[in-house]
């Protein structure tokens, strides 16, 4: 999945990880499948994503800025796959640091899309 993320916290944040899953875990605070700890791991965050696995050291976003990010989406059988035009319902999490607040793992979106 490739997405454009805009940031509007009023201050800089540093993104350390991204995850996409078909389900949340039992407590609802992290992904059920795939990158369950929302960490910068090239197995879950493609090497060819913006820019060349930059989440290993974190990427800083300033309020009002936008970044393009890419991640794999996971379901119980592994990387989510579907036939052209079929639907996928999922959730997106971002692991980030907000200056003065420490590390936050946050579900930032639930979405429905079609395979293209």
C-alpha positions in Angstrom: 0.0 0.0 0.0 1.3 3.4 -0.9 -0.2 6.4 0.9 0.5 10.1 1.4 0.5 11.1 5.1 0.0 14.7 6.2 1.0 15.9 9.6 -0.7 18.6 11.6 0.3 18.3 15.3 1.8 21.8 15.5 5.3 20.5 16.0 7.7 18.0 14.4 7.2 14.2 14.7 9.6 11.4 13.9 8.1 8.3 12.2 9.8 5.1 13.3 7.4 2.5 11.8 4.3 1.8 9.8 2.0 -1.2 9.7 -1.1 -2.3 7.8 -3.3 -5.2 8.9 -6.7 -6.7 8.2 -7.4 -6.8 11.9 -6.4 -5.2 15.2 -5.1 -7.4 18.0 -7.4 -8.5 20.9 -6.8 -5.2 22.8 -7.2 -3.1 19.7 -3.9 -1.2 20.2 -1.7 -2.9 17.5 -2.0 -4.9 14.3 -3.1 -8.6 14.6 -1.0 -9.6 11.6 2.3 -8.6 10.0 4.3 -5.9 11.6 2.7 -6.3 15.0 5.2 -4.2 16.9 5.1 -1.4 14.2 8.9 -1.3 13.9 11.2 -0.2 11.1 11.8 -3.7 9.6 12.4 -4.0 5.8 10.4 -7.3 5.9 7.3 -5.3 6.6 8.3 -1.9 5.2 9.6 -2.4 1.6 13.2 -1.4 0.9 12.0 0.6 -2.2 9.6 2.7 -0.1 10.2 6.4 0.7 13.1 7.0 0.7 15.0 3.7 0.6 14.0 2.2 4.0 14.4 5.6 5.8 12.3 4.4 8.8 15.4 2.5 10.1 16.6 5.8 11.5 13.3 7.6 11.4 12.0 10.4 9.2 11.0 13.8 10.6 7.8 15.4 9.5 7.1 19.0 10.3 3.6 20.2 10.9 2.0 21.0 7.5 4.2 18.6 5.6 3.3 15.5 3.7 5.3 12.3 3.0 4.6 9.3 0.8 5.0 6.0 2.6 4.7 2.4 1.5 4.0 -0.7 3.5 2.7 -4.2 3.0 -0.8 -5.1 4.3 -1.2 -8.4 6.1 -4.0 -10.8 6.8 -3.9 -14.2 8.6 -2.3 -16.0 5.7 0.5 -13.4 5.2 0.7 -10.5 2.8 -2.8 -9.7 1.7 -3.6 -10.6 -1.8 -6.7 -10.5 -3.8 -8.0 -10.6 -7.4 -8.2 -7.4 -9.4 -11.2 -5.3 -8.2 -11.8 -7.3 -5.0 -12.1 -5.4 -1.7 -9.7 -5.2 1.2 -10.7 -3.8 4.6 -7.8 -2.8 6.8 -6.2 -0.6 9.4 -3.1 1.6 9.4 -0.8 2.2 12.4 2.1 4.6 12.7 4.8 4.4 15.4 6.1 8.0 15.9 7.7 10.2 18.5 6.2 13.5 19.3 8.7 15.9 21.0 8.1 15.8 24.8 5.7 12.9 24.7 7.8 9.8 23.9 6.9 7.0 21.5 3.3 6.7 20.4 1.8 3.8 18.4 -1.4 5.0 16.9 -4.1 3.6 14.7 -4.4 6.5 12.3 -6.9 5.0 9.8 -9.4 2.3 9.0 -10.0 2.0 5.3 -11.7 0.0 2.5 -10.0 -0.2 -0.9 -9.9 -2.4 -4.0 -7.0 -4.3 -5.4 -5.6 -2.6 -8.5 
